[in-house]
Amino acid sequence: MNITIIGRKCNPREDFRTRVEKRLVKVEKLFGEDAVAKVTAIVEKNYQAVEVTVNKGGMIFRAEERAENINDALDECVDSLVRQIRKNKTRLEKKLREVTFEDFNIEEVEEEAEFDLIREKTVALKPQSVEEAILQMNLLGHQFYMFLNADTGIVNVVYTRKDSGYGLIVPDYDD
């Protein structure tokens, strides 16, 4: 597994890097050596956080956890990733046929048979700047807002992050 470790407002120490590699062995068994993992260590005044994103073949799993200690946040984050994988075990088996889940010893978890689509909404896309989209999202009181980016002509999504900032999702058409 290709692991990239990034520090935001910090420089991760070697013992943290070693711990990351050791903890991600579980995940590597599932996804194989050609998977890509990005680990971001974040240090703020009141907390420390770890964000792990694993990508293989267009399938992305992401977890972010906060704790007082960066190592605790890492442990919780990896456990959260494993829970996501357990929940989606059957779907993952279909997607990642070359990986055997029996080697990983995952307990059986009931798969959701189908998704209940409760509501479908049509959105009129008008060209807006990112700032206008964030303003519109806040006026509507939503957590996210889809819009046509006036600068690029591509559909984007702005969203509210847990850390009280904003995020922008831009599609990547290279794949």
C-alpha positions as CSV (number, residue, x, y, z in Angstrom):
1,M,0.0,0.0,0.0
2,N,1.3,3.4,-0.9
3,I,0.9,5.6,2.2
4,T,1.4,9.3,2.2
5,I,1.5,11.1,5.5
6,I,0.9,14.8,5.7
7,G,0.9,17.2,8.7
8,R,-1.4,20.2,8.9
9,K,0.0,22.7,11.4
10,C,2.5,20.0,12.5
11,N,5.3,17.8,11.3
12,P,4.5,14.2,12.1
13,R,7.2,12.4,14.0
14,E,8.9,9.1,13.0
15,D,7.1,7.1,15.7
16,F,3.7,8.4,14.4
17,R,4.7,7.3,10.8
18,T,5.7,3.9,12.1
19,R,2.4,3.6,14.0
20,V,0.4,4.6,10.9
21,E,2.1,1.9,8.8
22,K,1.5,-0.7,11.5
23,R,-2.2,0.2,11.9
24,L,-2.9,0.3,8.2
25,V,-1.7,-3.3,7.7
26,K,-5.3,-4.3,8.4
27,V,-6.6,-2.2,5.6
28,E,-3.8,-3.2,3.3
29,K,-4.9,-6.9,3.6
30,L,-8.3,-5.9,2.2
31,F,-7.2,-3.6,-0.6
32,G,-3.8,-5.0,-1.6
33,E,-0.5,-3.4,-2.3
34,D,-1.7,-1.2,-5.1
35,A,-4.1,0.8,-2.9
36,V,-3.3,4.4,-2.0
37,A,-3.7,5.8,1.5
38,K,-3.5,9.4,2.5
39,V,-3.1,10.1,6.2
40,T,-3.4,13.7,7.4
41,A,-2.4,14.6,11.0
42,I,-4.0,17.8,12.2
43,V,-3.0,19.7,15.4
44,E,-5.3,22.4,16.7
45,K,-5.5,24.2,20.0
46,N,-8.2,22.1,21.6
47,Y,-7.7,18.8,19.8
48,Q,-5.6,16.6,17.5
49,A,-7.2,14.8,14.5
50,V,-6.3,12.2,12.0
51,E,-7.9,11.9,8.6
52,V,-7.4,8.7,6.5
53,T,-8.5,8.3,2.9
54,V,-8.0,5.0,1.1
55,N,-8.5,4.8,-2.6
56,K,-8.4,1.7,-4.9
57,G,-10.0,1.4,-8.3
58,G,-12.2,4.4,-7.8
59,M,-13.6,3.1,-4.5
60,I,-12.9,5.6,-1.7
61,F,-13.1,5.1,2.0
62,R,-12.6,8.1,4.3
63,A,-12.6,8.5,8.1
64,E,-11.7,11.4,10.4
65,E,-11.5,11.3,14.1
66,R,-10.5,13.7,16.8
67,A,-8.9,13.1,20.2
68,E,-6.6,14.7,22.8
69,N,-3.8,12.4,21.6
70,I,-2.8,12.0,18.0
71,N,-2.2,8.3,18.4
72,D,-5.7,7.8,19.9
73,A,-7.2,9.7,17.0
74,L,-5.3,7.4,14.6
75,D,-6.6,4.3,16.3
76,E,-10.2,5.5,16.3
77,C,-9.8,6.5,12.6
78,V,-8.6,3.0,11.5
79,D,-11.3,1.4,13.6
80,S,-13.9,3.6,11.8
81,L,-12.5,2.6,8.4
82,V,-12.7,-1.1,9.4
83,R,-16.4,-0.6,10.5
84,Q,-17.2,1.0,7.1
85,I,-15.6,-2.0,5.3
86,R,-17.5,-4.5,7.4
87,K,-20.8,-2.7,6.7
88,N,-20.1,-2.8,3.0
89,K,-18.4,-6.2,2.9
90,T,-20.6,-7.8,0.2
91,R,-20.4,-4.8,-2.1
92,L,-16.6,-4.7,-1.6
93,E,-16.2,-8.4,-2.4
94,K,-17.9,-7.8,-5.7
95,K,-15.7,-4.7,-6.4
96,L,-12.4,-6.1,-5.2
97,R,-12.5,-9.7,-6.3
98,E,-8.8,-10.3,-6.0
99,V,-8.8,-9.7,-2.3
100,T,-10.1,-12.5,0.0
101,F,-11.9,-11.3,3.0
102,E,-11.5,-14.7,4.8
103,D,-7.9,-13.7,5.3
104,F,-8.9,-10.7,7.2
105,N,-11.3,-12.5,9.6
106,I,-14.3,-10.0,9.3
107,E,-17.3,-10.9,11.4
108,E,-20.6,-11.3,9.5
109,V,-22.6,-8.1,9.4
110,E,-26.0,-7.8,7.8
111,E,-25.9,-5.9,4.6
112,E,-28.5,-3.3,3.9
113,A,-30.7,-5.1,1.3
114,E,-31.6,-1.9,-0.5
115,F,-31.6,1.8,0.0
116,D,-34.8,3.7,0.7
117,L,-34.8,6.7,-1.6
118,I,-37.3,8.9,0.2
119,R,-37.2,12.0,-1.9
120,E,-35.9,13.1,-5.3
121,K,-35.2,16.8,-5.9
122,T,-34.6,18.6,-9.1
123,V,-32.1,21.5,-8.9
124,A,-32.0,24.4,-11.4
125,L,-28.3,25.0,-12.0
126,K,-27.4,28.6,-12.6
127,P,-23.8,29.8,-12.9
128,Q,-22.5,31.1,-9.6
129,S,-19.1,31.8,-8.0
130,V,-18.0,29.7,-5.1
131,E,-18.7,32.6,-2.7
132,E,-22.2,33.0,-4.0
133,A,-22.9,29.3,-3.6
134,I,-21.7,29.4,0.0
135,L,-23.9,32.4,0.7
136,Q,-26.9,30.6,-0.9
137,M,-26.2,27.4,1.1
138,N,-26.1,29.4,4.3
139,L,-29.3,31.3,3.4
140,L,-31.1,28.0,2.8
141,G,-29.6,26.5,6.1
142,H,-28.3,23.4,4.2
143,Q,-25.1,21.4,4.9
144,F,-24.2,21.3,1.2
145,Y,-25.2,23.1,-2.0
146,M,-24.8,22.0,-5.7
147,F,-24.1,24.7,-8.3
148,L,-22.7,25.4,-11.7
149,N,-19.3,27.0,-11.2
150,A,-19.3,30.2,-13.3
151,D,-15.5,30.1,-13.6
152,T,-15.2,26.6,-14.9
153,G,-18.6,25.7,-16.2
154,I,-18.6,22.4,-14.2
155,V,-21.0,21.3,-11.6
156,N,-19.5,21.6,-8.1
157,V,-20.7,21.1,-4.5
158,V,-19.8,23.3,-1.5
159,Y,-20.3,21.9,1.9
160,T,-19.9,22.8,5.6
161,R,-17.0,21.0,7.3
162,K,-17.0,19.7,10.9
163,D,-14.2,22.2,11.7
164,S,-16.6,25.1,10.8
165,G,-14.9,25.8,7.5
166,Y,-16.2,25.1,4.0
167,G,-15.2,22.5,1.4
168,L,-15.6,22.4,-2.4
169,I,-16.0,19.2,-4.3
170,V,-14.9,19.4,-7.9
171,P,-15.4,16.3,-10.3
172,D,-12.3,14.7,-11.8
173,Y,-13.0,13.5,-15.3
174,D,-9.6,11.9,-15.9
175,D,-10.7,8.4,-14.9
